[in-house]
């Protein structure tokens, strides 16, 4: 159990609960603190009969056609933590632990199954069954953290398109699926109980055979399979926190801004609020900062907003940010086959060419005095959130007009320009804030309780930074 790291939080707003009348998807991907997560575009491709594709560990038969995708990809993994394909299918996965041990033998990672679903499905339901088909045939297993073959888990998948949202929860090669309504948060533990729409053949018998269900009781997927362990059950307070925030929103429809509020939360105003800022925590938060009891950090965040558009190019906006979202800035990416190149570069070592590592350096600086420096971030972020939303809405409306007139290339260029302008502004602000905060740390020192952690991390990754003592 010492290897297991509670990680990832997802929340979706189904269209009946959405202020826009359309589905909205959000996920924090929580990974190891030095694991760069790259945001990339992958084009559609045709493949010859008999081809295979090498996933992270194993090969599977290639599809005749794979669809274009935007994917958020840990640097060493073939699959994605989350992504959206050209048809508007969005998928995110969550680690889950069960009384049934996860398979250590190399098979498909949850991230691989996610990518396969995006590559091969035009709807949420179709993508879900792509995942199910591969899960049942090849299984899920293998080390889920680089250099740690003992970090193994089962997977839950949140799968959305413009019309539907499905929750797929798995244990080994078995599964249950539920079509969602309203607003629905999950955090690393099974949530499907007695009500589900589909399940694997022999699921109940499987639970009985493993001593996890009594045949005279009504079958409950979560109660049968969840692992009752204090480390893994950090998902309970995080899921409860999401529900508490949602309750505090009041009786109204929800927006993408509400999902960003959830994704940036550290239990503020509750009994679990970190004592000296986000990195001094008693419990792993929704926005994670790489300290016990949750040694993961939020490596990337995605919020995907669907639009009522007849054109693929303007059907959704993928808002992406790097590292913990409280210390970062969301940028819009569109369905035009383009992501700025610096977002897709990086490994487990610091690189000036990697935008993820530039933001990571800023995040570490902010943790030197989180209560102080997080306010500097927030001032810039609030301005950019507003400005980027206005810019993206104008660009999408103008692109629709160009598409109405048959000018597809003009529409794509306009949307690309919007993404580039937002990215360039964020890059400048990240550089400005890094220099400002590091100068302040050199003059005033950092918080003593984080200095050793920062020194060790910088030495391990080759990341420069201020002298905090």
N, C-alpha and C positions, 0 to 999 in steps of 0.2 A: 504493500500500500504506500510505502514511502515515495514511490516514483510517481504516483498519480497526482496530477495537478488540476484542480477544479478550474474550468475555463469556458469562456464564451457565453454570451447572452444575446438572445434574439427576441424581437417583438414585432408583430405584424398588426396592421389595422386593415381588417376586411372592409370592403366598400360600404357596407351598411352602417359602419361606425366612423367612416371617414368624412371629414369636412369637404373634401373634393369629390366625394362620391366614387372614388377609385381606390384600389388597394395600395397600401404603402408597406414596405418591408425595411427592417433595420436589423443589423447585427454588429456586435463587437466580436472580433476574432482575437482570442487570447492565446498567445504562444510564448515560447521561451524568450527571455529578455534580449538575447542577442540574435534572434532569428528574424532577419529581414523578410518582409512580406511585399512582394512586387505586384503592382497593378499593371496588367498587360491586356492588349487586344490580340485575339487569335482569329485568323480569318477562316471562313468556310472553305472546305476542301472536298474534292472527289477522291475516292480511293479505289484501287483495283481489287478485284475479287481475290480472296485468299490472303490479303494483307493482315498483319497483326499490329497492335499498338502496345508499346512497352509502357505500362503504368509505373508507379513508384517501385514496385517489387516484381510484379508478374506481368505476363503478356495476355491479352485477350484479343479475340477477333475484331478487326477494324470494321466500322460501318461503311457502307457504300458512299455515304455522304455525311460529313460532320458540319454542324452549324457554326457561324461566327459567334464569338463570345468576348465579353469583358470578364477577366478572372483575377481574383486576388489570391496570389500564389506564394506560399512559403518557398523560399529560394531553392530548397532541395527536393521538393515534392512535385510530382507530375500533376496532381490534382489541385483543386482550389478550396479555400476556406469559404468563399462565397463568390457568386458571379451571376451575370445575366447574359442570356443569349440573344441572338438577333430577333427572335420571336417574342421576346419579353418575358421568358421564363427566368425567374430568379430563385436561386437555391442557396441556403446556408446550412451547415451541419453543426451539431453539438456533440461533444463527448458524453457518453453515458456509461455508468458502471452497474453491473448486475450481480446477483447471486450466482449467475452462470458466468464463469470466468471468460474474459475476452481471449480470443485466439492469439497466441504468440507467433505461430507459424506465418510466414509471409503470404499474404493474399492481397486483396484490395483494401486500401485505406478508405476511410469515410470520405476523405477529400477526393480520392480517385473516383469513387462512386458518384460523387457530386458532379465532377467534370463530365463523366460519361452521360449523366442525366441531361446536362446542358447541351452536350454535343449532339444528342440523338433524340431530343424531345421538342415538339412544337407547342405543347401545352403543359401546364403544371401536372395534370393527370398522366399524360403520356410520359413525361420525364420521370415521374414517380415510379412508373412501372418499368422504365429502363433500369432504374436503380434496383428495384425489386428483382428483376430478372437476373442481373449480374450478381446481386447478393446471394440469391439462392443457388446459382450455378458455381460461383467462384469463392464465396465466403468473404468475410472481412477479417483482417488480421495483419500482424506485423508491427514493428516499432513505429509509434506515431510521433515520437520526438527524435530528432537527429542525434546520433551517438547515444541513444538510450533504447535498446531493443525491448526493455521491460515496461515501457510506457504503452500499454495496450488498452483499447476501449471499444465498446459498441458505439453506434451512432444514431442520432436523431437527425432528421432532415426537415427543414421548413421549406416548402416549395410553393411558389406563387407565380401567377400570371396576372393579366389584366382582369380576368373574370373570377378566378378561384384561388383559394389558398388551402393546401393540404399539409397535414402534419404526419410524418412517417417515423415511427419509432421501431428500433430493431434490437434484437438480442440474438447474437450469433447469426443463423440464417433465417430466423423467424422474425415476424413483424406484425404491427398493427397500424392502421391508417385512419385518419379522421379528417373530414372536411370541416374547415373552421368558419366560424361566424364571429363578428364583433372584433374586439381587440384581444390579443392572445400573446402573453409573454412566456418564454421558457428559459431555463438556466441549468443545464447539465443534470437533469434528472427526468425520469419518465413522468409524463403528465396525463397520458391517455389512461383512463380507468375502465369503467364498465361500458361506456358508450364509444363505439368506433364503427366505422363504415365498412372496412375491409380488414382481413387478416390472413396470415399464412395458413396453409392447410396443416391441420394437426397442432395448432398453437396451444390449445387448452390441454391436450394430451401431453404435449411437451412439458408444460408447467407441472402437471400432475406427476409425470415420470421423474421429475427432478425435485419432488417434494415441495413445490412452491404454490400449489393450489389444492384446495379440498373440494372434491366433486359435489358436495352438498351446498357449497357456497356459490354465489354469483361470481363469475370470473372477472377479475380486475387486473388488467395488464400491468399497471404501475405497481400495485401492491404485491403482485406475484414476483416481479423481476427486479425491482429496485434494490440496490445494495445499501443496507442500513449501516453506513460507516461515517463517522463524523467528518473525515476529510472530504470524501466525495459529496457528502450532503451539504457542502457550502452552497450548492445550488438552491437549497430551500430558502435561506435568508435573501439571496439575490432575487429569486423569483418573487418572494413575498414583498421585497422592496419595490420591484417593478409594479406590482399590484397596488401597493400603497401610493406610489406616485400617480398612477392612473386614477385611483380614487380621489386624490387631492385635486386632479384636474377638474372635477365636478361633472355634472350631468350635461355633457355636450359632445359634439363630434370632435374627432381628434385629427391632428395634422402632423406633417413631417417634423415641424419644430418640436412637438411633444416627444417624438421619438428621440430627437437629439438630446432633449432634457434627460430622458431615461439613460441613454448611452453614456452621458457625461457625469453620471451620479456616483458619489462615494459615500452614501448613507448620511449626507448632510442633514442636520437637524434631528437625527435619531440617536438612540443610545449607542449605535455602532459607528458614529461619526469618528473618523480618524483624529487622533489627539493633536498632532502637529502637522496636519496636511495629509494628502492622499497617500503618501508613502509610509505613514505611521499608523497602520491599520490593524484593527483587531480581527476583522473579517474581510475576506476577499470581496472587493466591491464590483459593481457593474463595470465601472471604468477602472481597470486594474493597473497597478504600478510596480509589479515585480517584487513583492516582498511577502514574507510569510504572513498568514497561512496559505496564501495563494501565490506561489513563486512565478506564475505567468504574468505577462503584461498584455494590455490590449495592443496588439500589433497593427491592427487596421480596423476601420469602421466603414460600413456601407449603409446608406439609406437610399432606397430605390423608390421613386415616385412614378406612377403610371399616369399617362395623359389620355384624354379622349380624342385620339387622333386617328385618321385613316391612313397615315403614312408611318412606315417602320422607323424612319429616321427621327421622328419626333414623338414616338410612342412612349418613351420613358426617359427619365434623367437618373443616372447613376451618380450619386454624391459620394465621393470617397475621401477619406482622410487617413493619415499615417500615424501610427503609435497611439497612445491614449488620447481619445478625442477631446479631453479637457485641455490638452496641451497642444492641440493641432487645429487645422483649418480644413473645412470641407470644400471640395472643388467639384464642379459639374462635368460629367462626361456623357456623351450622347451616343446614339446608336448609328454611328457613321464610320466605324472601323478605325478609330483613332484614340490613342491615349498618349500623352506626352512621354517621350522616351525616358527622362530621368525617373519617372515613377516605376519603371520596370527594371531597375538595375540594383543589384546588391546581393551580398551573401551574409555570412556571420561575422565579417570583419568590416571595420569602418572604411568608408570610401567617400571622398568628396563628390564623386560622380553620382552617387546614390542619393536621391531625395529622401528616401526613408531614413537613411542614416543622418542626414542633415536635421530632420525633425527629431530623431532620437537624441541627438546631441542637445537640442533645445529642451527636450523633455527632462533629461538628466539635470541640466542646469536649473530648470524650474523646481525640481525636487530639492535643490539646495536650500530653498526657503519657499516652500509651496504656498503658504498663505499670502506671501508678498508677491511673488512673481506670477502666480496664477491670475492675479488681478490685471497684471500687464498684458497677459495673453488674452484675457476676456475682453478687455477694451478693444483690442484689435479685431478679435474674432466676431464680436457683436456687429461691428461695422461691416466686416466682410460678409458675414452671413446675410445681412440685409442687401448689400450691394450685389452679391453674386446671385441671389434669388431674383432680384430685379433684372439683372443682365441676362440670366438664363431664360426668364419668361419672355423678355423682349426678343431674344434670339430665336426661341421656339416659335413665337407668333410670326416673326418675319420669315422663318424657314417654311412654315406652313403655306404662306402666301407664294413663296418661290416654287414650292412643290405643286401648288394649285396651277401654276403657269408652266409646269413641266421642266423647271430649272432645278434638277436634282443636284448637280454639281455646285451650283450657287448656294443651295441650302446647306450642303455639307460644308462648304468653305466658311459660311457664316457661323455654323455651330462649332467648327474647329477653332475659329477665331475667338469665340466666347470662351472655350476651354483654355486656350493658350493665354488669353488675357488674365483669366482668373489664376491660372497656375503661376504666371510670371509675377503677379502681385503677391501671391502667397510666398513664393521663393524669396522675394525681396524682404517681406516682413519677417520671415524666419531668420534670414541673415541679420537683419537689423536688431531683432530681439535677442538673438544669440550674443551678438557683440555687446549689447547694452547690459544684459544680465551678467555675462562673464566679467565685464568691467566692474559691475557692482559687487560681485562675489570677491574679486581680487581686492577690492577696497574694504569690504565689510565682513568677509568670511562667510562660509556656509554653515548650515546646521550641523552640529557636531555628530549627531546620531546617524547622519547619512554619509559622512565624509569617507569612512573606510569602504563602504559599499561602492561609492562612486570611483574611488581610486582603484579598487579591484576590477571593476567593470571596464574602466578605461584602459587598464593594462592588458586585460584579456582580449579586448577588441581592437586596440590601437586607436581609440577615439581620443582626440585632443580635448582639452577643456581648461578651465581656470584653476589656479592654485587656491584651494578652499581653506587652508589653514592660515 
